[in-house]
Amino acid sequence: MRFLKVPRKDGERTRQELMTAGALDNGYPISSEAGFVYLPLVSGAKLPTSASKFETVEREAERRESPPKKLADALSGLLTEAERGALIASFDIIGDIAIVEIPEGLEPREKEIGEALLRVHNNVKTVLKKLGPMEGEFRVRKLGFLAGENKTETTYRENGVPMKLDVAKVYFSVRLASERKRIAELVKPGERVLVLFAGVGPFALAIAKKRPDARIVAVEINPEAVRYMKENIALNKFDNIEPVEGDARAVPLQAGSFDRVIMPLPKSAEEFLDVAFAAVKDGGMVHFYTLADANDPFGEALEKAELKAEKAGVSVEIGSQRIVRPYSPLIVQVVLDLEVRKT
Ligand SMILES: C[S@@+](CC[C@H](N)C(=O)[O-])C[C@H]1O[C@@H](n2cnc3c(N)ncnc32)[C@H](O)[C@@H]1O
């Protein structure tokens, strides 16, 4: 697959220019690595002059689950090319529910947009629109109904694991699927794993599926998410996940007893690093998710981790680091895999 390799500072502007020129292939995700963003190109498309100064590179990429080509066609009479691009980029399908961001000014046409989505995605039964950002302690977004069946509960399947959830009551992001797969593949036989901020259980379930002999404790504060997590454990007939409802800071956790701690709360995981450092074994691994400046993402993230490590009397070494996804044009979500030493 051909990508345009663009310095991050030029990323958002170039993305918009490619979109307007019809040269951005929305069928593939945009990725970000070492100060560059990689913008997927439509095969044979002519680049706008401003973009042609950047290098094009071949990279492996997985096509998005739902090819938006048909969707772009269905919307062509309703939206301009730029509006279509913005809508498609914001569009997620969780189970049989589609969630979209209605481009500014298009609210009067939103029902038609919802109906168009239903027509092209046979597996979508409900279309909802975003009414704001993820917010509050539970990281939940307000949603409005657009078209189809008026419901918010669905079953989503990831890496062979079905999960039931209510998109209006719990956090969920399909965009973390490959990160969950990566983590599950790192878990070794017999590990004891702690997932803080577990939601409806996607990390815990992915690990349980991959490693039936791992023992997983999954802590979550939102009672609705815990209810779904329990349902999902039963649905998959797993017997190696212990769901715990409560605040990660307050639930009793045996010190130094976990081989691995996962912390998928990028907004404020650093405030809980002391909990993770106490729970992990000497030589164990902490997966620390955080938001950082796109210009120096790993430096900033490591600084946060080292400060907390010093306070906790441990030392950390980076096993691996990666950008998980762009969060906004200037901010990225990163993960540091931190090896923790207690001596
Ligand atoms: C960004 S979501 C991640 C959920 C899940 N791991 C996933 O990937 O879908 C963060 C989760 O942490 C939970 N949470 C926030 N603060 C918490 C706390 N102090 N203790 C336990 N869970 C908390 C929220 O309710 C939310 O479900």
The ligand as an ORCA input file, in Angstrom:
! r2SCAN-3c Opt
* xyz 0 1
  C     -10.369      4.693     28.318
  S     -11.460      3.550     29.097
  C     -10.729      1.987     28.684
  C     -11.697      0.846     28.849
  C     -11.215     -0.497     28.277
  N      -9.950     -0.900     28.817
  C     -11.187     -0.494     26.769
  O     -10.108     -0.587     26.169
  O     -12.268     -0.395     26.155
  C     -11.051      3.788     30.776
  C     -11.937      3.043     31.771
  O     -11.419      3.292     33.091
  C     -12.498      3.436     34.002
  N     -11.979      4.191     35.153
  C     -11.761      5.523     35.236
  N     -11.232      5.846     36.442
  C     -11.102      4.683     37.125
  C     -10.612      4.358     38.419
  N     -10.168      5.295     39.251
  N     -10.604      3.060     38.801
  C     -11.053      2.082     37.961
  N     -11.549      2.333     36.722
  C     -11.579      3.612     36.315
  C     -13.586      4.135     33.195
  O     -14.853      3.903     33.728
  C     -13.397      3.487     31.799
  O     -14.219      2.362     31.660
*
